[in-house]
Amino acid sequence: MGDSFVIAIDFGTAFSGYAINITKGQEKSEPYLPRWGKEYGFDTPKTPTCILFNEDEKCLSFGYEAKMAYQEMSGEEAKKHYFFEDFKMELYSKKLSSNLKIKAANGKSMKALKVFSESLRFLKEDALRTISRNTQGKNFLASDFTWVLTVPAIWDLSAKQFMREAATQAGIVTEGDEEKLVMALEPEAASIWCKKLPSDGFISEKHNEESLDQSAGTQYIVVDCGGGTIDITVHEVLDGGALKERHKVSGNDLGGQTVDRKFKQFLREIFPEGVWDQFEQNSPSAAQKIMYEFTYLKQVDKDVQISCPFTLGSLIKEKSDTENFVQSELGASWDGRVAGVAASEGRPRLPSPRPLLPALPGESRGVPRPAERHSPSSVSWVFPGASSRWDVPGTPHQGGVQEAS
């Protein structure tokens, strides 16, 4: 058996990352996963799937760097740039072509193929740099590796072909060398990885936590809850440990970001008509900060304070003819307290960056944890001059599903 050089890219709706496995001959080795965001106070196994272009459509940054740079921009500067986030689902249930355009956070459009290919290019180049730093400076080329790219199981053939074309444009593979790119279905990759994990947490009806049954004939359901999609499939363990799909994959596009969209709709309803849409258009980077804070809310079991930008507070006051700036019948309330944000400064005091998945005792940061630990009860706004608070009962964590009442 020869050397095995593999780089696997998990290109997710909300977060993306990669794993590297370089095996010499018949040696066995564990994949290497880099950590992300330490320069911003984070320590996660993936980085946000977002990308920033300048006004000339040149890629500036990806992941945490792109998110932080965009959030720090003034309103006028943000209008000139292109910031894309959560764009993966643009390929779901659509007629795809190389001319398909998608909208950035500020409403400007760019070809989807460029957005996807530049994102994959960043991950490719970062992986090769990581390898070079850890191999005494030896230079590797993309062609030295077999590449694995994850895709949702419910995507149709046109979406999978679109990703293959984006990978080719990113320089991951070249024409005539397409066999070095393997498209892996996300629930299958999750199933294989779970077999490598400790048995803790995998307790079935007839087996205790000391024994994860992997004997031939064992069947189980894989539920892959991501930011964009939920994929469900049934696998069976075969002789030798191989897996067989027992039931055709099913699923939908109701991933964790469905909650984000519902939250935005909630803001549209509680504020005076047109306020939120005007705020998103005029201050796109400030709107991103609010959604970042809401993402954090979904992942902790405590109340979270979301700072309201001065521009949004001013816009609300301009369009409101009462002192109660929110629609109380929708569960929001206004108490009129001064909240310690200096209106004279023209901007709110924003919270410092925090890990997206804070570590619990005995755990490393960034490790997914059971859904029952994430049940936030309420969120409070801090406005320039006053604060507002409403309850958001039962808000699920990232990737969760909540049945409509």
C-alpha positions, 0 to 999 in steps of 0.5 A: 500500500502506498502513501495516503494524502487526504484533505477533507473539507466540510463546507457547511452552511454556518461553519466550515473547516478541514481535516488532514490525514497524511499516512506513510505506507501502512501506518495508521494516523489520526486526522489533524483538525486545526483550531480557528479564531484564537486571535479573536478570542475563539477556539473552535474546530470550524470557522464561520462560512462567510467571505468578504470581497472589496468593491472590485470583487477581489476576495479579502478574507474568509471566516472569522477574519471576514466577519470581524472586518465587516462588523467593524466597517462603517455603514458607508464602507460596508455598502461598497463591499460584498459580504456573503454569509449563510449562502450555501443554501442558495443551491437548494431546490434552484435551477443552477447555472454558471450565471446564477447570482446571489445577494450579499448582506448589503443587497449587492449581487455577485456570481454564485460560482465565484463566491463558492470557488473563492471560499473553497480556494481559501480553505485549500490554500490554508490547508496547504499552508498548515501542512507546510508549517508542520513538515519542515517547510516542504511544499505540497501541491493540491495535486498531491492529495485526494480531496473530499468535499461534503455535500447535503444528502438531499441536494440534487445532482445539479447542486453537487455538480455545481460544487464540483465545478467550484472546486475545479475553479478553486484549483482543488482539482484540474480537468482530467484529474477529477477522480481526485475529488470525492463528494461525500454525503454529510450523514455518511461522513457523520456516521463514519466519524461517530464510529470512531468516537468513544461510546459515551453518549451512544446508549441504545436500548440493549447496550450500556454506555460501555458498549457501542454495538458495531456488529454485523446486522446492527441498524441505526438512524443518522439524523444530521442537523446542520445550519441549513439542512436536516438529513435523515438516513438509515444505515446497517453495519455489514461484515467487516464494518462497512456500512449499507444505506437501508433507506433512501435519504430524506430531509428538508431545509429547516436547519438551525438558520430557520430560527435566525430567519424567524428571529428577523421576522420577529424584529420586523413585527415588533418594531415600527413598519419598515424599520428593520429592513431600512436598518439592514440596508443602511447599516448592514455590518451593524445588523450582522452584529445583532445576528451574531449575538442572537447566534450566541443566545441559541447556544447557552443556557442563560439570558443574553444581552444584545446591544442595539446600535445607535442607528437602529435606536434612532431610527425606531424613535423617528418612526414611533409615535409613542414612547413604547417602541415595540409591539407589546402584544407580540411578547415584547416590552419596553421599560424605559430604563437608562441602560448605560450606553452613551448616546453622545458617542454615537455607537453602543458598547458592544460585548467582547467576543466570546466562544460560540460554544463555551466549554463546560468543565472537563470539555474542550471548547468547540465540542458539540454538546447535547441539545438539552443543555441549550434552552435560553429563556430570554433576551434583552436589548440595550438601546441608547437611552433605554432597554427592552426585553422580551421572552423567547421561550423554547428557542432551539440551539444551532441545528435544532428543530422546533415544532410550530405551535 
